[in-house]
Structures are given as C-alpha cells and as structure tokens.
Amino acid sequence: MKKWLPLWFEFSNSQRMALLVLIALIVGTWGVYFMLPQWITRKPVKASAKYQALIAALDRGKFKSFRTTEIDTHSIRPFLFNPNTLDSSGFVKLGLRPKLIHTILNYRSKGGHFYRKEGFQKIYGLRPEEYDTLEPYIQIPEISYERNGGGFQTNGSPVELNTADTNALIKLNGIGSKLAQNIIQYRELLGGYVRLEQLKEVYGIREETFQKIKPFIHVNSKGVKKINLNVATLAELNAHPYLRGEVANAIAAYRKGHNYKIEKLDDLKEIPLINEELFRKIANYLTLQ
C-alpha cells in the first residue's frame, strides 16, 4: 500500500478519475452478480381449471387414456351395396375412411372376394361399430359353386374373354376387380384375345391363377380387330403390344421400301426382327385389306 501511495500522487487528475471510475465499475459489477438472484422473484403460475381437474383425475387414478372422444359412427352414411363391386367413390359416399377404402380395394385387386357378410367384417381396420352400422345394408348375391379341374366356377356357361365385363370376370376364383379391369384393358390394346394363354401376359395374372380359371374361360376370336398393314400409320402400328418399338419401325421401313404395298403377310418374315414365333403372334392381328 505504501508503494502505491506515491504513485497515486504522481497521476494526473484525469488519470486518477479514470482509475476511480474503473474501480467503481468493477465493484458494481460484482455487486449486481451476487445480488441479482435475490432481486428477481418468480410469480406463481395459476393453473387453469381444466389443468387442475386433469391433475386431480391423475391423483385419483381415474384417468385411463388421453383419448377423450368415442368412435364417431355418425359419419357412416349407409345404403345398399355389394362390397365386391362398389367402386372407390361409392365407399367414399358410405363415409368410410380413406385408409380403410384403400385396404378394401387392395384386397380385391389381389383376388380377394367377399362371399358372405362376415367376410367383410374381417377387413383390417374396420371397427366393430362401423360393421354393425353397415351390416344390414351389405348385399352379396347368393352364388353356388362347383368344383371342376381344381378350381371353382359359378354354375353356368364359361366366361368368354372378348365379351365379358368386370362383373362376369370377378366371378372367376382369384380374379378381383383390379385384375378384371387389367384383363379388359389389355383386351382393348390387343384388339381381342385369340388364345387363352394370352391371359398370362396381363399384368397381375400369375401362372397359378391362370391354371385355376382356365377350365372356366374360352375365347371367340371372330371379332378380333385387325390392322391393315398397307394403310396403318406408324402410331397405329406402335400402339399394338406385339408391334410397338423396333418392330413397328421395321415394318414401316419395309413397307416404304416396297412402295407402300405389302403383297402377302408372309413377306414380313423377310424382316430380320420378325422370327417365326413372333410372326405367329402378330399374324392374327394383321390384314392387307
């Protein structure tokens, strides 16, 4: 301390003032640091009545679930329907949830079929309350079945592939609404079926499904649509499943090289891309007049 006193008097007035201010700031900062927690007081938070009731229920052990609402079955708007043929918009009108509708349609697209009302009850996601509301309105026609060749088919004549609609096709064991639509869409692309085995080319038809339904289907190829090779455009050629791509381009080039006149179908065998197997497939859909 004695060493500092002479130095103090050696400072100028402005230096001594600056030093005093610095000391005051240091002391003040430390004072605020230690006193601030005591100056701040927390205001008590008043719990709402709803919150207090929730806490009270927990304390009494009566609060069993955070779910406070019952299943709402009032959204169901029932009407008479067949779950095997009703489309997505129909299920929406029934008031079913989108996820449940997707489950039903997915089940049908994979070959699923409802033979009795109770089968609809087993759909994953369908609540018992919903089924109880819908059950009086479910209408599934009574169908008798007979075993034949390892499969089942409704009594009556076999299904003709070129004239059958979706209602006729879904009666075949293993064919749901989605597969029935695929069969019809591919039929339109081909111009009609000429052989039963063409069903195996349909997206979604597996070998076991084909073998199961084969005894109960037949083909009448008289009405098959054919493409006139001498007048068809490249786009028309390219639209056919058996011709699209390189084959269509090759036929168009061959026709151009022969003055746009093909004399006989066998001439197509001169095209390198068309071997005997492919020729037999496409010949049923081609004509020269």
C-alpha positions, 0 to 999 in steps of 0.5 A: 500500500505504501508503494502505491501511495506515491504513485497515486500522487504522481497521476494526473487528475484525469488519470486518477478519475479514470482509475476511480471510475474503473474501480467503481465499475468493477465493484458494481459489477460484482455487486449486481452478480451476487445480488441479482438472484435475490432481486428477481422473484418468480410469480406463481403460475395459476393453473387453469381449471381444466389443468387442475381437474386433469391433475386431480383425475391423475391423483385419483387414478381415474384417468385411463387414456388421453383419448377423450372422444368415442368412435364417431359412427355418425359419419357412416352414411349407409345404403345398399351395396355389394362390397365386391363391386362398389367402386372407390367413390361409392365407399367414399359416399358410405363415409368410410375412411380413406385408409380403410377404402384403400385396404378394401380395394387392395384386397380385391385387386389381389383376388380377394372376394367377399362371399358372405357378410362376415367376410367383410367384417374381417377387413383390417381396420374396420371397427366393430361399430362401423360393421354393425352400422353397415351390416344390414345394408351389405348385399352379396348375391347368393352364388353356388359353386362347383368344383371342376379341374381344381378350381371353382366356377359359378354354375353356368356357361364359361366366361368368354374373354372378348365379351365379358365385363368386370362383373362376369370376370370377378366371378372367376376364383382369384380374379378381383376387380383390379385384375378384371379391369387389367384383363379388359384393358389389355383386351382393348390394346390387343384388339381381342384375345385369340388364345387363352394363354394370352391371359398370362401376359396381363399384368397381375395374372400369375401362372397359378391363377391362370391354371385355376380359371382356365377350365372356366374361360374360352375365347371367340376370336371372330371379332378380333380387330385387325390392322391393315398393314398397307394403310396403318400409320406408324402410331397405329402400328406402335400402339399394338403390344406385339408391334410397338418399338423396333418392330413397328419401325421395321415394318414401316421401313419395309413397307416404304421400301416396297412402295407402300404395298405389302403383297402377302403377310408372309413377306414380313418374315423377310424382316430380320426382327420378325422370327417365326414365333413372333410372326405367329403372334402378330399374324392374327392381328394383321390384314392387307385389306 
